[in-house]
Amino acid sequence: MEAPDMHTMLFARLVLMLHAAAMQYLGKIKNPVTDSTERDLAGAQGMIDTLAMLENRTKGNLSPDEAKMLAQTLQELRLNYVDEARKPDAAPAKEGGVTA
């Protein structure tokens, strides 16, 4: 197996950064600045929408591993979003978010 090229590593880093931001917005991980968990479903939806756009715009241009990573990340985030949105104290997402 050959070593990943720089673009593959940068792509993975981008997906992981957006994933971490979405998990933070979902209240699943702590905000490193405030050291507390906060939930912002509209912010989470924005990160999910960004990843969905990235998946759509790069379709056919990703390696199988990159496409799989992106699809799995989106699936995980969407499931976590639904879990958080069903909680009674969850605020509804702001209008304008595209549910993919």
N, C-alpha and C positions, 0 to 999 in steps of 0.2 A: 504494500500500500504506500503510495507516495504522500509526502508531507503536504498539508493544505497550503494553498497559495495565499498571498496577502489579501486578496479580495474576498476569499472564503472566510478568512479570520475576521475581516472587517464586517462582513455581512452578519456573521454569528454574533459579533459584539453588538451590532445595532439591534438585532432581534432580542438579545438578552437585556439590553438597556431598556427597551420598550416594555419587555416582560416585567422587569423589576419595577418600573414606574407604575404599570398597571396593577401589580400586586400591592404596591404601596397605596395606591388610590382605593383598592378594594379593602384595605385595612388588614391585609394578610401578613404584611411585614411592617416593621417600624419605619417611620420617617427618620432618617439619620440626623436631620437638622433639629427636630423637636424631641427626638427619642421617645415618641409615642405613636400609637397606631391611630390613624385617622381614616375615615371613609369618605370618598368623593366619587359616587357612581358615575357622574358625568365625566369626570377626569378619566376614570377607568374606561368608559365607553370610547372616549377620544383615543386612548392608546390602542384599544382593540380595533377601532376603525382604521387607525394608521397602519397597523399590521395587516389588516385585511386588504387595504389599498396596495400595500407593498406586495402582498401575495398576488393580487390581480395584475399589477403592472409588471411583475417579473416572471409571470407564467411562461414557461418554455425556455427561460434563460437561466434557470437555477439547476445545480446538480441535483441528483436524486436525494442526497443527504441534506442539502440546503432546503429543498422543497418539503421534505419530511419534517425537519426541525421547525420550519415556519408553520406547517399545518398542525403539528402537535402543540406548539405554543398557543396558537389560536384556539384550539379545542380546549386546552386547560383553562385559558383565560375566560372563555365563554361560559364554561361550566361553573367557574368560581363567581363570575358576574351574576349568573342566575341564582346561585346559592345566596349571595349577598342581597340581591334585589328582593328575594323572598322573605328576608328577615323583617319583622314588624317595624323596626326603627329605621329602615332604609328610606332615604329620600329618593323620590323618582328622578331619573336622569333628565337633564335639561333637553329641551327640544333642539333638533338640529343634528343629533347623533344618528349615524346610519348604522342600523343593525345589520350586520353581514352574516 
